[in-house]
Amino acid sequence: MSGKKSEYAEEESEEYEKKVTFLFLSPEEHVLIRPDTYVGSIEKQKKEVWILNETKTEMIEETIEYVPGLFKIFDEILVNAADNKQRDEEMKKIEVTINEKEKYIEIINDGKGLPIGIHKEYNCQIIELIFGHLLTSSNYNDKKKKTVGGRNGFGAKLTNIFSKRFEIETIDKIKKKRYEQIWKNNMKEKEEAKITDCKNKNSYTRVRFYPDFEKFGMIGFEKGIIKLIEKRVYDIAGTTWSKLKVYLNGLLININSFEEYVKLYLGINKKKNKEYFIYKEKDNNRWEIIIGLSIEQEYKQISHVNNIWTMKGGNHVKYIIEQIIDYIRNNYKTKIKSIGNINDIKNILKPQFIKDQIFIFINCLIENPSFSSQTKEEMILKKTNFGSECNLPENFLKKILISIRDNLDDRIQFKIKQDSKKTDGKKNNNKKLRLDPDIIDANDAGPGSNCVLILVEGKSAKSYALGGVSVLPGGRNKYGIFPLRGKLLNVRDENKLKISKNKEISNLKQLLGLREDVNYNDLNIFETLRYEKIMIMTDQDYDGSHIKGLIINYFHNGWPELIIKNGFLTQFITPIVM
């Protein structure tokens, strides 16, 4: 048997090898075949993103068509240039050129040049390792804390792989050398580096790349990708920590601070939203927070980590927004008495209510940040590893609370009103209701039934009313009985949350078919009620009069038209026993 099993196994193995083709790919080939893992999708997609308006005076949300992968390979080079500012405080400018005619992008920074020389261990030019060999990086040592964008050893190499031609030029002013090198055909062809003497006193690094548009389903630069690239260049102008001049196609971008950058989003120039609050961490100089008000009352965030645009936010945004939410939930006091105090409304003051009032902007430096993917749209590093803290001061948080309190009042009032409607009686409901067993619903109760609901003072009075109903025409078919449990809630100036949670009132609304914000003056609307009349049957004493007054007060407060409607609200004069 063992021999036969062996033969079967060999046959199955041979058959499997015929059906399945195995490929051994180089890292570069894997990038091209599975680009989503490295640069994101290489298919065109439509997405609503922030871009500059036509006059470049305001950021607007607009749906554009672009290829995420193409945007990513540009962003890798741009972030590298911005990172160099941290390495060289003397660096003064970044220049970005988009040449649509010749189909290339060029990025130049005048900071410290790249190291020119042979790497002793790998016997290769250091610059060639940086731009022409995957999985090489100076950022692999996590014990060394850095606040730059690169980390995984892909970066600029991905740009090279997705380019028909890739050029690097740099000057090392200390060694007085110029380094030039060119790659072609998706990094498959490499020209030997040209190293020459240079008397230039100023360092710089220039990267020019010609994207392989065919791999992105394009023939050249399109409107959508150009708009997105322009937006990112403005990002760098607004989020670089030290003074840095940024040029786009030869023109200086006139943004000199994070605040000026944020004003583009808030529409300050068009007086859309003048109010905003700024906090900058002074102890470590790694956090800039600006809070604006969301005009649309929809939560929005713009955040940057080490010059990287985190489109989807992440733990750095969560860290700040949670401080704001916690403070507001614990300190919110409404100006509207009918809403109640914070103990009543804290359960309905949901975090999302608060977030929806806020437009948050964050610019921060995080040590060795990690992201959800190579596209770096979401920062996932735990806050304990940020390398710094940003504890928002109370005076800053208080300003935010004061600015959004009116909006919160409105949202809470709306929510309470919606909750109140959950206890509404159903329109045109002639079905039996599931109510407290002590409540007797008329058999014929429903729209147009001409039924009468008798409100009585407790269970003992219920028996008295039931005996009387039994001898009336129609009896139990036309009369319902509602035994009140003590005095009805005084709804006048009471907070709406307490009213909506009152079981007695909820049962009464269900039984009558009463609905919030409905006017019953119209006969057709009035006839949707399950009862045509209410008869108040209370004792002829002080308590009985008080209960009767509270019932009238309830209807006058919510549906005053029913009070003046002839015959709707009546009373049965109970006998006085001497």
Protein Blocks (a to p, Z undefined) as FASTA:
>chain_A
ZZmmmmmmmmmmmmmmmmpccddddfklmmmmmmmlmnopabdcddddddddfkopaccd
ddddddfklmmmmmmmmmmmmmmmmmmmkbmbdcddddfknopaddddfbdcddedddfk
lopafklmmmmcghiafklpmmlccfbfbfnonmmmmmmmmpcbdcdddddfklopacdd
ddeehhlaccdddddddfbfbdcddddddddfklnopabdcfklmmmmmmmmmmmmmmpm
bacdddeehiacdbfbfklmmmmmnommnomambccddddfklopaccdddddfkopacd
dddeehiacfkgpjklmmmmmmmmmmmmmmgccfbfknopfklmmmmmcfklmmmmpccd
dddddehiadfbfnopaccbdfklnopacdddfklmmmmmmmmmmmmmmmmmmmmmmmmm
mmpccehiabdcdddfkbccdfkgcehklpacdddedjklmmmmmmmmmmpghilmlpcc
dddehjaddfehpafklmmmmmklmmmmmmnopaehiafkbmklmmmpmbfbdcddddfb
fklmmmmmmmmmmmmmmmmmlmmpghkaccddddddZZ
